[in-house]
């Protein structure tokens, strides 16, 4: 094979291109475009890169399509790359560092971002100067590097589609590159683009590339699922730039949840074991706050306690103070939490145990020497000390309290002093607020009825809105209750908690999420940022904290075809995250168990079918044996003597068929319906021939029966014909006794006709 040609061409020079070179150039350009779009789709690049890189690539593609040559010489391209290397430290320590200020690790993310800038710059410069096989190979390697960078930034479902397209285009490009390199310097004339041979060549290369891509994908899928996995997660669970979400710390200012609710981003997905309707009105608890200063809620003296996992992998959660789990229903569920850069662990009320990979990133030592742990504070709020910087999946079991209202009405109204100090705290309030609380609860005689009265009053007399623009009021709670009279969940929850404390009932403010949308395709609840919610927990001695929600209900989830289509897409994303991104040894073990169950079911089904067929065959053989044993010995001897002689002496197939049929009748064995009908019909025709009525070959059985003279003999002939037609062409099983009975009637009618009209009958025969 000849060495690669390295002769440079002047910029913008047009050159004749063969069909093979044209195919390779298009494939290479599409591969470069897919790799750049994959980087852009991650959403982690700066706006300038997102706009300029695809624009430069498309401009070059337009010129390439019209047969233009290289825009830059190799010397100019090398000079530009060297110049950019001098700029690289500025990008690394200043430009990219500013763009990475909100990342989990700004230094690491800025290094990756600066490297991507260098990679894209080198790709575009090399594309503008590419003339040799070596240049094209270098571009292909840069495209592969861009896909690797995309995989570092994200592995969501959008990346999957770009990866599949890149796989097919990469195979196509390298096939074309090798064929193009081998064809350099060949004596055989090149195939002109657009000709019939060119179209055939391009079709063959496209089909070959597609087949190889599909085979590679299938082989890679098998290898992916079979290779032993470890619980390290994707890149050790390290996310360079997670989605930040506020409102779930121990210091929350009024208005933060309202800002979160303006986003439709998916926060988590929850799958319920058993009946999913159990979670249709669930409040997924994140954090409870104890102290209010008039504008913000917070918790003083947090002092969390560590909860470590047991030998079974579960982290036991102690019940909250005075919680009564005798009146509780077990509730098991799985949470798939998106990266939130928060430490909140969202659970249903009264969690009993939790199991997940709460290890944190960067901890050394093998899995066996690490133990997962969570923390719990005095409000019963669970927290992940390592924050949720990566996708997090955990299982949990809660004991949902189901306490009758009458029991809560009769509960004690004496509270421990420590609890009164913490949960009856109030700042300096507008005097109208406690007066309003006393007015609302004036007719209530117990804390439960007071809580229901305040909850109902806020729901029925105030409106829900996210539009709270304008100058923030000095006293936001008084502004909400007496002027605006509308707000979002934070204001409703804060108002109820404050008014309950104003009437000496311990209450606290809770942030979390509503149940979201139920996806009947995937069988999970989709919870978005817009489902963020605040509510109130009221304390009842002997029973614990009970949930009250004073916010008016609203349904912001659209329906229709687009929503249903979104459910299918979300189900696909769920499966991708669960079985690809978070695929670990537990998933592998679950998959192996599923394959084993399917194999056992298939084996048991095949064994059952074989046993059924064997039993049916044995039963049929026993029936034949019983029928044969009932035949007299002399008849068996006669048949044994006559049947071979008849078979040997007669080569007439019809005669053999009749003999076999007669033997089956004598043995009580049924013949196929069509065969039996044909033989019985032949008997009837021979019987009618003795009476002078012969069927013409051109007549059908029905036409022949209709042509016979009317009389008492016609009725049995017609019935006999109908039975034969039904058995022969309709497949109906007709008993032989019906045929023989009708034949006897026809014989009797013929004999009666002969005795009654001998002369006429003789004339008809002549």
Secondary structure, DSSP 8 states (H G I E B T S, - for coil): ----------TT-----BHHHHHHHHHHHHHHHHHHHHHHHTS-S-HHHHHHHHHHHHHHHHHHHTT---SS-HHHHHHHHHHHHHHHHHIIIIIHHHHTTTSSSHHHHHHHHHHHHHHHHHHHHHHHH--SHHHHHHHHHHHHHHHHHHHHH--SHHHHHHHHHHHHHHHHHHHHHHHHHHHTT-SS---BTTSHHHHHHHHHHHHHHHHHHHHHHHHHHHHHHHS---TT-GGGG--SS-----S-SSEEETTHHHHHTT---EEEEEEESS-GGGGTT-EEEEEEE-EE-SSEEE-SS---EEEE--TTS-EE----TT--GGGEEEEEEEEEE---S--B--B-SSEEEEEE----TT--S-GGG---EEEE-TT--EE-TT---S-EEEEEEEEEE---HHHHHTS-----HHHHHHHS---S--HHHHHHHHHHTTT--SHHHHHHHHHHHHHHH-EE-S---SS--SSHHHHIIIII-EE-HHHHHHHHHHHHHHTT--EEEEEEEE--EEETTTTEEEEEGGGEEEEEEEEETTTEEEEE--S--------SHHHHHHHHHHHHHHHHIIIIIT--HHHHHHHHHHHHHHHHHHHHHHHHHHHHHHHHHHHHHHHHHHHHHTS-HHHHHHHHHHHHHHHHH---HHHHHHHHHHHHHHTT----HHHHHHHHHHHHHHHHHTTT----TTS-HHHHHHHS-SSHHHHHHHHHHHHHHHHHHS-----HHHHHHHHHHHHHHHHHHHHH-HHHHHHHH-
